[in-house]
């Protein structure tokens, strides 16, 4: 290839690149200039009016604030303490949103905690994260405080259990559970 041909090819390549870059920038600038002159606030008119038949009303029956629930139960821990917190009423589903546990056992022992519920699909047991809180030299203290979403069907028991580790430890301990949540109406 001769020298003038190479120079001409490079010139066309540079010119083509410049034109491409310039063509991509022009629509952005033009659009900004076009819309910048015509922006106006939007005003909504003719909002609809909704009327109800006499005696009709609207409500949010599933709002948790309408059917709040809480329960507590305590038990002595031999090897374990199993307590029933509640039996779910007919035509209601219990939604448990918060579980707490406090326990004390002889020094050197530990505690685990669970909550058990039932749905149509069967029973389910949920572990509660228990943390040591300290010791007074005679007892070790444990607590759990946990946000959850656990369901229980009508007529089913909601139970909770503290289990001592090791299970055949000496002495006794105590365990208290609390749950809070709300009921939802079901047919």
C-alpha positions in Angstrom: 0.0 0.0 0.0 1.4 3.4 -0.9 2.0 6.1 1.6 -0.8 8.5 0.3 -3.3 5.6 0.5 -2.4 4.8 4.1 -2.7 8.5 5.1 -6.1 8.7 3.4 -7.3 5.5 5.2 -6.3 6.8 8.6 -7.9 10.1 7.8 -11.2 8.4 7.0 -10.9 6.3 10.2 -10.3 9.3 12.4 -13.1 11.3 10.6 -15.5 8.4 11.0 -14.7 8.0 14.7 -15.3 11.7 15.3 -18.6 11.7 13.4 -19.8 8.6 15.4 -18.9 10.2 18.8 -20.5 13.5 17.8 -23.7 11.8 16.6 -24.1 10.0 20.0 -23.8 13.3 21.9 -26.2 15.4 19.8 -29.5 13.6 20.7 -28.7 13.9 24.5 -28.1 17.6 24.2 -31.1 18.1 21.9 -33.4 16.2 24.3 -32.3 18.2 27.3 -32.8 21.5 25.5 -36.2 20.4 24.2 -37.7 19.1 27.5 -36.1 21.8 29.6 -38.4 24.5 27.9 -41.6 22.5 28.3 -41.7 21.2 31.9 -44.9 22.2 33.7 -46.4 20.9 36.9 -49.1 18.3 36.6 -52.5 19.0 38.2 -55.0 16.2 38.9 -58.7 17.1 38.6 -61.9 15.1 38.7 -60.9 12.7 41.5 -63.5 9.9 41.9 -66.0 9.8 44.7 -66.8 6.3 46.1 -70.1 5.8 47.9 -71.3 2.7 49.7 -74.7 1.2 50.2 -76.3 2.0 53.6 -74.8 -0.1 56.3 -71.7 -1.1 54.2 -68.2 -0.5 55.5 -64.6 -1.2 54.8 -62.3 -2.7 57.3 -58.9 -4.4 57.4 -59.8 -7.5 59.3 -56.2 -8.9 59.1 -54.6 -5.8 60.7 -52.5 -7.2 63.6 -53.6 -4.4 65.8 -57.2 -5.6 65.8 -56.6 -9.0 67.4 -53.4 -8.8 69.4 -52.3 -11.8 71.5 -49.7 -12.6 74.2 -49.2 -15.5 76.6 -46.6 -16.6 79.2 -46.0 -19.9 81.0 -43.3 -21.1 83.4 -42.1 -24.5 84.6 -39.5 -26.2 86.8 -36.7 -27.9 84.9 -36.0 -31.5 85.9 -34.4 -32.7 82.6 -36.8 -30.4 80.7 -39.8 -28.2 81.3 -42.6 -28.5 78.7 -45.3 -25.9 79.0 -48.4 -25.2 76.9 -48.6 -21.5 76.2 -52.1 -21.5 74.6 -54.7 -23.4 72.6 -55.6 -21.5 69.4 -59.4 -20.7 69.3 -61.7 -22.0 66.6 -61.8 -20.1 63.3 -58.5 -18.3 64.2 -54.9 -18.7 63.1 -52.2 -17.5 65.5 -49.3 -15.7 64.1 -46.5 -15.6 66.6 -44.1 -12.7 66.0 -41.9 -12.6 69.1 -40.6 -15.3 71.5 -38.7 -14.7 74.7 -37.3 -17.2 77.3 -35.6 -16.8 80.6 -34.1 -19.7 82.5 -31.8 -20.5 85.4 -30.1 -23.8 86.1 -27.4 -25.0 88.5 -23.9 -23.5 87.7 -22.1 -25.3 84.9 -25.3 -26.4 83.1 -26.8 -25.0 79.9 -30.3 -24.6 78.5 -31.8 -24.9 75.0 -35.3 -23.7 74.0 -37.9 -24.6 71.4 -41.5 -23.6 70.4 -43.8 -26.2 68.8 -46.9 -25.5 66.7 -49.2 -27.3 64.3 -50.6 -26.5 60.9 -52.5 -28.7 58.5 -49.1 -29.8 57.2 -48.2 -31.2 60.6 -46.1 -30.2 63.7 -43.1 -28.0 63.5 -40.5 -27.3 66.3 -38.6 -24.1 66.1 -35.3 -23.6 68.0 -34.9 -20.4 70.1 -31.4 -18.9 70.2 -30.5 -18.9 73.9 -27.6 -16.9 75.3 -25.9 -16.9 78.7 -26.6 -13.9 80.9 -24.3 -14.6 83.8 -24.0 -16.5 87.1 -24.4 -15.8 90.8 -22.2 -18.7 91.8 -25.2 -21.0 92.4 -27.2 -20.6 89.2 -26.3 -19.8 85.6 -28.9 -17.5 83.9 -30.0 -17.7 80.2 -32.2 -15.6 78.0 -33.6 -15.5 74.5 -35.4 -12.7 72.7 -36.2 -13.4 69.1 -38.4 -12.0 66.3 -40.1 -14.9 64.5 -43.0 -15.6 62.1 -44.6 -18.9 63.4 -48.1 -20.0 62.6 -50.5 -22.2 64.5 -53.9 -23.5 63.3 -57.3 -23.4 65.2 -57.6 -26.0 68.0 -53.9 -26.7 68.1 -51.7 -26.2 71.2 -48.7 -23.9 71.2 -46.0 -25.4 73.4 -42.5 -24.5 74.5 -39.8 -26.5 76.1 -36.6 -25.7 78.0 -34.1 -28.6 78.0 -31.2 -28.8 80.4 -27.8 -29.8 79.0 -26.5 -32.2 80.3 -29.9 -33.8 80.6 -29.2 -35.7 83.8 -27.7 -32.8 85.7 -28.3 -32.4 89.4 -30.5 -29.8 91.0 -33.5 -28.0 89.4 -33.9 -24.9 87.4 -36.7 -22.7 86.2 -37.8 -21.6 82.7 -40.3 -19.0 81.6 -41.5 -18.4 78.0 -43.5 -15.5 76.6 -44.9 -15.1 73.1 -46.7 -12.3 71.3 -48.4 -11.9 68.0 -52.0 -11.7 66.7 -54.9 -13.8 65.5 -56.2 -13.9 61.9 -59.8 -14.9 61.2 -60.1 -18.0 58.9 -63.1 -19.8 57.5 
